[in-house]
Amino acid sequence: MELCKKEISPNVIYDILDDGEEESEELIKKYEKFNLQYFINCNVKDVSCCPTAGCEYFFFYNPETDNKFYCSSCKER
C-alpha cells in the first residue's frame, strides 16, 4: 500500500474545517496552534518561546545580537 505524500495547502484545510458549524472556529484555532507549534519545532535554533508560564508568545532569537528579553505579550522582562 502506497501512502499519499502530496502536500495540502492551508487554504484547503481552512475550507474543510470551516463548514459553517459552531465547532469550526474551535477546529481552526486547534489547527493554527498545531501549525505554529510545528513551525517552532522545525526552527528551534532561531525561535524561542517566552519563559513565562502560560504565555504562548514566541520570537526569533539571535544570541549574537539579542541580549535582553522583553515579551510584548505578557510584558515580562
Secondary structure, 3 states (H helix, E strand, C coil): CCCCCCCCCHHHHHHHHCCCCCCHHHHHHHHHHHHHHHHHHHCCCCEEECCCCCCCCEEECCCCCCCCCCCCCCCCC
